[in-house]
């Protein structure tokens, strides 16, 4: 009966626990190993003694003792002393408490994982694994790569950090530019994991508020970077729409059907100010263009205002000039369908590498909708089944099931 409890705390707190251990003991591999061992001990102890009142704190304390025991064994031969466990919470342990998250501590760990000694393609992935606690499967789907490929990248990245003796401190500001893109990519994907669950009931729902705070902090620390301002604007536009994303029945409401009167205007106004800065500093940056896409939608005042599909399609055409990837192509196909029809959009999707998109739920959902609108019901039913097989969150599942039933 304790298996589900351990799985829940593993999903929700593993990243933070590992990050805290790594920050305290300056060893990523040791932190991961100790956390894994603490989970094994929980699987043995909890069935007999019951689940602790604070399972995450239990796992952290056990993992901490495992690390210290390991350090004592390693140093016993030369008689050197190791750190004793203090009864007072240190800054790392304070991070364990969701109500007292110190944003700059989390940001410090993100910058460490994005160290230039780590390969560019592995920096964001390593951070998402260690700091955010995403599974290898989740990260591989986000990057549209094979799990085995990602696992090898993560292994090499952790070895590189250990071999290079990377200091576990926030780097000096003059070292930030070479890490900043990976930091922003990490925050993008972390927020996307929260945003894909419209009801905010999944294990990564907490990322939304954390990224909201971290992007504000980053915009303050790096005020002259357009990409930083643009990402901060994007997150605020998206969070502003959260009150209108789920129906009373519990299914997700597509953006074009959301009631703008329910959106948070305070966040939209804040986003508008940040985006104005981004446009001034980096008008052609892909994050600025993505922010403009969000702004176009958030300019609607009511459902009576026409959906801005022509402007959305124009912005996606501009975005392709700076960021031509499958995710942008899929989103552009949605807009194209509204302007030129579903068949034209399906032709665009047919040019994508489908092998890389097999585990990408939005691809199957968009394709299913386009096939249904084209009258190809059997193919649409298969596409909906593929989307549902990827275990979408509850609100998204209900919407997909409704669409499939409507065939």
matplotlib code that plots the C-alpha trace (Angstrom):
import matplotlib.pyplot as plt

x = [0.0, 3.0, 4.2, 2.0, 3.1, 6.8, 6.1, 4.3, 7.1, 9.7, 8.0, 7.4, 10.5, 13.3, 14.8, 14.8, 16.3, 19.1, 19.8, 20.0, 22.4, 24.5, 24.7, 25.7, 28.2, 29.5, 29.0, 26.2, 26.8, 27.0, 23.8, 21.9, 23.3, 22.3, 18.8, 18.3, 19.4, 17.1, 14.2, 15.2, 15.2, 11.8, 10.4, 11.6, 10.6, 7.4, 5.2, 6.0, 6.1, 3.8, 4.4, 6.1, 4.2, 6.7, 8.0, 10.3, 12.0, 12.4, 14.0, 16.3, 17.5, 18.2, 20.0, 22.0, 23.1, 24.0, 26.3, 28.0, 28.5, 30.1, 32.4, 33.4, 34.3, 36.3, 38.2, 38.6, 42.1, 43.6, 41.7, 40.1, 36.8, 33.6, 30.7, 28.2, 24.5, 23.1, 19.7, 19.2, 18.1, 20.7, 20.0, 19.8, 17.3, 15.2, 14.9, 13.1, 10.1, 7.9, 6.6, 10.1, 11.8, 14.7, 14.6, 18.3, 19.3, 17.5, 18.9, 22.4, 22.0, 20.7, 23.7, 26.0, 24.4, 24.8, 28.5, 30.4, 32.4, 29.2, 28.3, 25.7, 23.1, 23.3, 23.2, 19.4, 18.7, 21.1, 19.4, 15.9, 17.0, 18.8, 17.2, 13.7, 13.4, 12.0, 12.4, 14.6, 11.4, 9.9, 13.1, 13.6, 10.1, 10.7, 13.8, 12.4, 15.3, 15.7, 15.9, 19.1, 20.7, 19.7, 20.9, 24.4, 24.4, 23.5, 26.1, 28.8, 27.7, 27.9, 31.3, 32.4, 31.3, 33.1, 36.3, 36.4, 35.9, 33.1, 32.6, 29.1, 28.7, 26.7, 29.3, 30.3, 28.0, 30.7, 30.4, 26.6, 26.3, 27.9, 25.4, 22.3, 20.7, 20.8, 19.4, 16.5, 15.9, 15.7, 13.1, 11.2, 10.8, 10.2, 7.3, 6.1, 5.8, 3.5, 1.6, 0.8, -1.4, -4.2, -5.8, -2.5, -3.0, 0.1, 3.5, 5.0, 2.3, 4.6, 7.0, 4.6, 4.9, 8.7, 9.4, 7.2, 9.5, 12.7, 12.1, 11.3, 14.5, 16.5, 15.0, 16.2, 19.7, 20.1, 18.1, 19.8, 19.1, 16.1, 15.8, 15.4, 12.7, 10.9, 10.8, 9.6, 6.8, 5.9, 5.4, 3.2, 1.0, 0.5, -0.1, -2.6, -4.8, -4.8, -8.2, -9.9, -8.1, -10.4, -14.2, -16.6, -16.8, -13.0, -11.7, -9.2, -10.5, -8.5, -6.9, -9.2, -12.3, -11.2, -13.1, -10.6, -12.7, -11.4, -7.7, -5.6, -5.0, -2.3, -0.1, -0.8, 0.1, 3.4, 4.1, 3.4, 6.1, 8.6, 7.9, 8.3, 11.8, 12.5, 11.4, 13.6, 16.7, 16.2, 13.5, 14.4, 15.2, 13.0, 11.8, 10.7, 8.7, 7.2, 6.3, 4.6, 2.5, 1.3, 0.6, -1.5, -3.8, -3.8, -4.9, -8.4, -10.9, -13.9, -14.9, -16.7, -13.3, -12.1, -9.5, -6.2, -5.3, -3.8, -1.4, -0.6, 0.3, 2.4, 4.4, 5.0, 6.4, 8.8, 9.6, 10.6, 13.4, 15.1, 13.8, 12.7, 11.9, 9.1, 7.3, 7.1, 6.0, 3.2, 1.9, 2.1, 0.0, -2.8, -2.9, -2.5, -5.6, -7.7, -6.5, -6.1, -8.0, -7.1, -5.9, -3.2, -2.1, -1.9, 0.4, 2.7, 2.7, 3.5, 6.9, 8.0, 10.2, 7.4, 9.9, 11.1, 7.5, 6.2, 6.3, 5.2, 1.5, 0.8, 1.7, -0.8, -3.5, -3.1, -3.0, -6.1, -8.0, -6.9, -7.8, -11.2, -11.9, -10.8, -13.4, -10.7, -12.4, -10.6, -7.2, -8.3, -9.5, -6.1, -4.3, -6.5, -5.7, -2.0, -2.3, -4.3, -1.7, 0.9, -0.9, -2.0, -3.0, -6.7, -8.1, -6.3, -7.4, -11.0, -10.8, -9.2, -11.7, -14.6, -13.1, -12.6, -16.1, -17.4, -16.1]
y = [0.0, 2.2, 1.8, 4.7, 7.0, 6.4, 6.9, 10.2, 11.6, 10.3, 12.2, 15.4, 15.7, 13.6, 16.6, 18.8, 16.2, 15.4, 19.0, 19.8, 16.8, 17.9, 21.5, 20.4, 17.6, 18.9, 15.6, 14.9, 11.1, 10.7, 12.6, 10.4, 7.2, 8.2, 9.2, 5.9, 4.0, 6.0, 5.0, 1.3, 1.7, 3.3, 0.4, -1.9, 0.2, 2.0, -1.1, -2.2, 1.2, 3.3, 6.3, 9.2, 12.4, 14.1, 11.5, 13.9, 15.0, 11.3, 10.5, 13.5, 12.7, 9.1, 10.0, 12.6, 9.9, 7.6, 10.2, 11.0, 7.3, 6.9, 9.9, 8.5, 5.2, 6.8, 9.1, 6.6, 5.5, 9.0, 9.9, 13.1, 14.2, 14.4, 16.8, 15.9, 16.2, 19.4, 19.6, 23.1, 23.4, 24.8, 26.8, 23.6, 22.0, 25.1, 24.4, 21.2, 23.2, 24.2, 27.1, 28.5, 27.9, 30.3, 31.1, 32.1, 28.7, 26.8, 29.2, 28.6, 24.9, 25.4, 27.5, 24.8, 22.1, 24.4, 24.8, 25.2, 22.0, 20.1, 19.5, 22.1, 19.5, 18.0, 21.0, 21.6, 17.8, 17.4, 20.3, 18.9, 15.5, 16.6, 19.9, 19.4, 15.7, 14.9, 11.3, 10.2, 9.4, 12.9, 14.6, 12.5, 13.3, 17.0, 16.9, 14.5, 12.1, 8.4, 7.5, 5.6, 8.6, 10.9, 8.5, 8.5, 12.3, 12.5, 10.0, 11.9, 15.2, 14.1, 12.6, 15.9, 17.9, 15.5, 15.5, 19.2, 19.9, 22.3, 24.5, 24.3, 28.1, 30.6, 31.8, 35.4, 37.5, 37.7, 33.9, 33.9, 34.6, 31.3, 29.4, 31.6, 29.9, 26.5, 28.0, 29.5, 26.3, 24.5, 26.9, 26.7, 22.9, 22.9, 25.3, 23.3, 20.3, 22.3, 23.9, 20.7, 19.7, 22.3, 21.3, 21.7, 18.4, 16.5, 15.9, 18.9, 21.5, 23.3, 24.2, 26.9, 29.1, 28.4, 29.3, 32.4, 33.5, 32.4, 34.3, 37.4, 37.0, 36.4, 39.4, 41.4, 39.9, 40.2, 43.3, 43.9, 40.5, 40.4, 36.6, 36.7, 39.3, 37.4, 34.2, 36.0, 37.5, 34.1, 32.5, 35.4, 35.3, 31.6, 31.8, 34.6, 32.2, 29.4, 30.4, 29.7, 26.6, 23.9, 23.6, 23.0, 19.4, 19.0, 18.9, 21.3, 24.3, 25.1, 28.6, 29.8, 28.9, 30.3, 33.2, 36.2, 37.8, 35.1, 35.9, 37.7, 41.2, 42.0, 39.2, 40.3, 43.9, 42.7, 40.5, 43.4, 45.5, 42.6, 41.9, 45.6, 45.4, 42.1, 43.7, 46.7, 44.5, 41.4, 41.9, 38.8, 36.4, 33.3, 33.8, 37.3, 36.0, 33.3, 36.1, 38.0, 34.9, 34.8, 38.6, 38.3, 35.9, 37.8, 41.0, 39.5, 41.0, 38.7, 35.6, 38.0, 39.2, 37.3, 34.7, 36.2, 33.3, 35.4, 37.2, 33.9, 32.3, 35.3, 35.1, 31.4, 32.0, 34.5, 32.1, 29.4, 31.7, 31.5, 28.3, 25.6, 22.6, 20.0, 21.7, 25.0, 23.2, 21.4, 24.6, 26.4, 23.6, 24.4, 28.0, 27.0, 24.7, 27.8, 29.8, 27.2, 24.2, 20.9, 19.2, 21.9, 21.4, 17.6, 18.1, 20.2, 17.5, 14.8, 16.4, 15.9, 13.0, 10.9, 8.6, 11.4, 12.3, 8.9, 9.7, 13.4, 13.6, 17.1, 15.7, 12.9, 15.2, 17.8, 15.2, 13.4, 16.7, 17.5, 14.0, 14.3, 17.6, 16.1, 13.3, 10.6, 9.1, 5.8, 7.4, 10.1, 7.3, 5.7, 9.0, 9.7, 6.2, 6.9, 10.2, 8.6, 5.8, 8.4, 8.9, 12.5, 14.4, 14.1, 17.3, 16.6, 13.0, 14.0, 16.3, 13.7, 11.1, 13.5, 14.3, 10.6, 9.7, 12.5, 10.6]
z = [0.0, 0.4, -3.2, -4.5, -1.7, -2.5, -6.2, -5.5, -3.4, -5.9, -8.7, -6.8, -4.7, -6.2, -8.1, -5.1, -2.8, -5.3, -5.9, -2.2, -1.6, -4.5, -3.3, 0.2, -0.7, -4.0, -5.8, -8.3, -8.6, -4.8, -4.4, -7.0, -5.5, -1.9, -3.0, -4.8, -1.7, 0.5, -1.8, -1.5, 2.3, 2.2, 0.1, 2.9, 5.9, 5.1, 4.6, 8.2, 9.9, 7.8, 5.6, 7.5, 8.0, 5.7, 3.2, 1.4, 4.6, 5.6, 2.2, 2.5, 6.0, 5.2, 2.0, 4.0, 6.5, 3.6, 2.2, 5.5, 6.2, 2.8, 3.5, 6.9, 5.4, 2.7, 5.1, 8.0, 6.9, 7.3, 10.5, 9.0, 10.4, 8.4, 8.8, 11.5, 11.0, 12.5, 14.0, 12.6, 9.0, 6.7, 3.5, 1.4, 3.8, 3.7, -0.1, 0.8, 2.0, -0.9, 1.2, 1.7, -1.7, -2.1, -5.9, -6.1, -4.6, -7.3, -9.9, -8.6, -9.2, -12.7, -13.5, -12.2, -14.3, -17.4, -16.9, -20.2, -19.6, -20.2, -23.8, -25.1, -26.0, -22.5, -20.3, -20.1, -20.0, -17.0, -15.2, -15.9, -14.5, -11.4, -10.4, -11.7, -11.2, -14.7, -15.8, -18.7, -20.6, -20.0, -21.0, -24.1, -25.2, -24.7, -26.8, -29.4, -29.0, -28.0, -24.3, -24.8, -26.5, -23.7, -21.0, -22.5, -22.7, -19.0, -18.0, -19.9, -18.5, -14.9, -15.5, -17.1, -14.1, -11.7, -13.8, -14.3, -10.6, -11.3, -8.2, -6.7, -6.5, -8.5, -11.1, -11.5, -13.7, -16.5, -16.8, -17.3, -21.0, -22.0, -19.8, -20.3, -23.3, -21.5, -18.4, -20.4, -22.2, -18.9, -17.6, -20.8, -20.6, -16.9, -17.4, -20.4, -18.1, -15.8, -18.6, -20.4, -17.4, -17.7, -14.4, -12.5, -10.7, -11.8, -10.2, -12.0, -11.4, -8.9, -11.7, -12.9, -9.8, -9.5, -13.1, -12.7, -9.7, -11.4, -14.6, -12.6, -10.6, -13.8, -15.5, -12.5, -12.5, -16.3, -17.2, -20.6, -22.2, -24.6, -24.5, -20.7, -20.9, -23.7, -21.7, -18.6, -20.8, -22.2, -18.8, -17.7, -20.7, -20.3, -16.5, -17.1, -19.2, -16.6, -15.0, -18.4, -19.4, -17.9, -18.3, -15.4, -16.5, -16.2, -19.8, -21.3, -23.3, -26.5, -26.6, -29.3, -27.2, -23.9, -22.4, -22.3, -19.5, -17.2, -17.9, -15.4, -16.7, -14.1, -15.5, -19.1, -18.4, -16.7, -19.7, -22.1, -20.4, -20.5, -24.1, -25.1, -23.6, -25.5, -28.8, -28.2, -27.4, -29.4, -32.0, -34.1, -31.3, -31.4, -27.8, -28.7, -31.6, -29.4, -26.9, -29.7, -30.5, -26.9, -26.9, -30.0, -28.3, -25.0, -26.8, -27.2, -24.8, -25.3, -27.3, -29.7, -30.9, -34.0, -33.4, -34.7, -37.0, -39.9, -37.5, -35.7, -39.1, -40.1, -36.8, -37.2, -40.7, -39.2, -36.4, -38.8, -40.1, -36.7, -35.2, -37.7, -35.6, -35.5, -32.6, -34.4, -37.6, -35.7, -34.1, -37.5, -39.0, -36.5, -37.7, -41.3, -41.0, -40.0, -43.0, -45.8, -44.4, -42.8, -45.9, -46.4, -42.8, -43.1, -46.1, -43.9, -41.2, -43.7, -44.3, -40.7, -39.4, -37.8, -36.1, -33.9, -33.0, -32.1, -28.3, -28.8, -27.7, -29.3, -32.8, -32.5, -31.1, -33.8, -36.5, -35.2, -35.2, -38.8, -40.0, -38.4, -40.1, -43.4, -43.0, -42.6, -39.5, -39.3, -39.4, -36.9, -34.5, -34.8, -34.1, -31.1, -29.8, -30.2, -28.3, -25.4, -25.2, -24.2, -20.8, -21.0, -17.9, -16.8, -18.4, -21.7, -21.6, -21.2, -24.1, -26.4, -25.4, -26.2, -29.6, -30.3, -29.3, -31.5, -34.6]

ax = plt.figure().add_subplot(projection="3d")
ax.plot(x, y, z, "-o")
ax.set_aspect("equal")
plt.show()
